[in-house]
């Protein structure tokens, strides 16, 4: 194959991949049917661009960027997408990773699925009511569970206890 032919083929392939990526962005990040259903446009009207990127496309916020990382009051952390209660402050701990971290979710609040990245397999965690991406679960947390739910603060709303 001539160099010119290779470059043309590679260029067309990259354009095709770009269009595929745009089309895929309209599809839900998490497959499934959820109690709370919204179109991509409805989600965009409710969320900031950064919130949409994390919650609907599975991106990750910058570490140490969320004020919820330092939140120490008693209360409940809710999904920003549907306001479902997700995590109690009783399970929150300072992991030093730069994201709010919890040892366990509230009952019937989240679902998980495999997340096959470039270098490892992780466990993705999402709201079981609206499917919003929350973060990942790792096996390096403290007792009693040994789990670290590493959650994007941008996906959460904190409500202090009364």
Residue pairs with C-beta under 8 A, 6 or more apart in sequence:
1 9
25 40
25 57
26 40
28 56
28 131
29 56
29 57
29 58
29 126
29 131
29 133
30 111
30 113
30 124
30 126
30 131
30 132
30 133
32 111
32 131
34 127
34 128
34 129
34 130
34 131
35 82
35 129
35 130
36 81
36 82
36 129
36 130
36 131
38 46
38 130
40 56
43 52
43 55
43 56
43 81
44 52
46 81
47 55
47 56
47 80
47 81
50 61
50 154
51 80
51 154
51 155
53 59
54 60
54 61
54 133
54 152
54 154
54 155
55 80
55 81
55 132
55 133
55 134
55 152
55 154
55 155
56 132
56 133
57 133
58 124
58 133
59 133
60 135
60 152
61 99
61 152
61 153
61 154
62 98
63 97
63 98
63 99
64 98
65 98
65 153
65 154
66 99
66 100
66 152
66 153
66 154
66 156
67 153
68 77
68 100
68 153
68 156
68 158
69 98
69 99
69 100
69 153
71 89
71 92
71 100
71 158
72 89
73 89
73 158
73 160
73 161
74 89
74 90
74 160
74 161
75 88
75 89
75 158
75 159
75 160
75 161
76 85
76 86
76 87
76 88
76 89
76 106
76 158
76 159
76 161
77 85
77 86
77 87
77 88
77 89
77 92
77 100
77 102
77 151
77 156
77 157
77 158
77 159
78 84
78 85
78 86
78 156
78 157
78 158
78 159
79 86
79 127
79 129
79 130
79 132
79 134
79 155
79 156
79 157
80 132
80 154
80 155
80 156
80 157
81 127
81 130
81 131
81 132
81 155
82 127
82 129
82 130
82 132
83 157
84 109
84 127
84 128
84 129
84 130
85 106
85 109
86 105
86 106
86 109
86 110
86 127
86 134
86 156
87 102
87 104
87 105
87 106
87 109
87 149
87 151
87 156
88 102
88 106
89 161
91 102
91 103
91 104
91 105
92 100
92 101
92 102
93 101
93 102
93 103
93 141
93 142
94 101
95 101
95 141
95 148
95 150
97 148
97 150
99 135
99 150
99 151
99 152
99 153
100 151
100 153
100 156
101 141
101 148
101 149
101 150
101 151
102 148
102 149
102 151
103 141
103 142
103 143
103 144
103 145
103 147
103 148
103 149
104 145
104 147
104 149
105 125
105 149
108 128
109 127
109 128
109 129
110 125
110 126
110 127
110 128
110 134
110 149
111 125
111 126
111 127
111 128
112 123
112 124
112 125
112 126
112 137
113 123
113 124
113 126
114 121
114 122
114 123
114 124
115 121
115 122
115 123
115 124
115 136
122 136
122 137
122 138
123 136
123 137
123 138
124 133
124 135
124 136
125 134
125 135
125 136
125 137
125 149
125 151
126 132
126 133
126 134
127 134
127 155
132 155
133 152
133 155
134 149
134 151
134 152
134 155
134 156
135 149
135 150
135 151
135 152
135 155
136 149
136 150
137 147
137 148
137 149
137 150
138 147
138 148
138 150
139 146
139 147
139 148
140 146
140 148
141 147
141 148
141 149
